[in-house]
Amino acid sequence: MDPPPVPSSKRTAGIVWLTVFIDLVGFSVIFPIFPAMLKWYLPREEAGSMLHVLIDRLMDVTQGANQEFLVAVLFGGILGSLYSFLQFFASPIWGRLSDKHGRRSVLMITTIGTAVSYLLWIFSGSFWVLVLSRVAAGIMAGNLSVATAAMADLTDTRSRSKGMAMIGVAFGLGFILGPAIGGIGSLVDLGVNPDSTATFGLTPFSFPALLAFLLATFNVVWVWRSFPETHPPESRETDPEKRRILFRLGSAIPDVRRALKVYFVFIFAFSGMEFSLTFLALERLQYEPHDMSLLFLFIGLVLSLTQGYAVRKYGHRFGERNFTTLGLLLTTISLFILAIAGTTGMFYLGLAFLGFGVGCASPSLSALVSLYAPSGKQGSELGAFRSTGALGRAIGPLFGATLFWWMGSEVAYWAGGGMLFVAALFSLLLPKPKLDS
């Protein structure tokens, strides 16, 4: 497929931005409806089905008056981890393929695949179809590494933090719209009788899936019509031995390896608590799905303002490493506040620190990895970065859900904050990147 004429870098960056935004919508749209999904699917699945076997196993390991609530927490952790496990395996593969064959062709494949995954979700009246849609979405979401590498192609070392801040804004706004679509969209009935089985595979969650599908389809058309190749053949990997390697964990670059360790601890601790926020709000404040959407709306707004203003304007001046440490310390404080929050005011104070902290740390770490890596390896090194984050997101929710179930929400959030403080200490050892003169 021949690329279109090269437009301005701003327009190309806009396409990259939308791709990341759509991926985050797909990841977060399901957050507010985790508890409601289990209640809807379980009575409609036959005994011995995949879902019943899973819930029976979870029932065996949970006891007490809050058994149903704790099973829902563990169920959400497992379903959330499935998406990220697949993203973990896919990110370095898509990144390496984009280094070899260019960003455009890989983005076309993955954006089409993302739209198909949402189409499956619309008609997921059976639980196995829902699982299949999440499998497809997780694999295709590995294109975050390609989108981030394309942004690196469009920026020099001195403007890299600004480019990664744009990616961060896409994360933040996707984090706003995704839960909003899930929470508010679940209130829209597409003609499904809640007391009967699904008609034509439609469910109470089909409308959020339809909105996500329309966004993904728009992204496919925009990439096809307007996205140029940002990684020309002369910049691609030429070593035949290295070209054959598609999947590789970690990095051969020492500075990148150090940053990946910090990022893994950060995402592992943060995602475990991020996933359980809906259950914490349900436990402490008795929130309903539409209340959950407002919660994520607030976090996303703080994230977007932080990344769109503070990191873009002061990221290079203050230093990517310093912004990373600051962000990790603020996120630590946020989890400590949430551990003891018993009122709406305290809860939102913790969320404000959370949004500002993650908004500082996440784009700064991706900028550091990009600056540590040579231009010909942006896709593979940023693929390793995204894969590391996906691994943290895959096992973090399982850890958070288990700790929430075993020790209670307060201990879980204190533990998450403690791990983030360790990550902040490790970030002090990261070297300053070398910049273009």
Secondary structure, DSSP 8 states (H G I E B T S, - for coil): --------HHHHHHHHHHHHHHHHHHHHTTGGGHHHHHHHHGGGS-TTSHHHHHHHHHHHH--STTHHHHHHHHHHHHHHHHHHHHHHHHHHHHHHHHHHH-HHHHHHHHHHHHHHHHHHHHT--SHHHHHHHHHHHHHHGGGHHHHHHHHHHHS-TTTHHHHHHHHHHHHHHHHHHHHHHHHHHTTS-SS--TTS--STT--TTHHHHHHHHHHHHHHHHHHHHH---SS-GGGS---HHHHT-----S-SSHHHHHHHHHHHHHHHHHHHHHHHHHHHHHHHH---HHHHHHHHHHHHHHHHHIIIIIIHHHHHHH-HHHHHHHHHHHHHHHHHHHHH--SHHHHHHHHHHHHHHHHHHHHHHHHHHHHHS-GGGHHHHHHHHHHHHHHHHHHHHHHHHHHHHHH-HHHHHHHHHHHHHHHHHHHTT--------
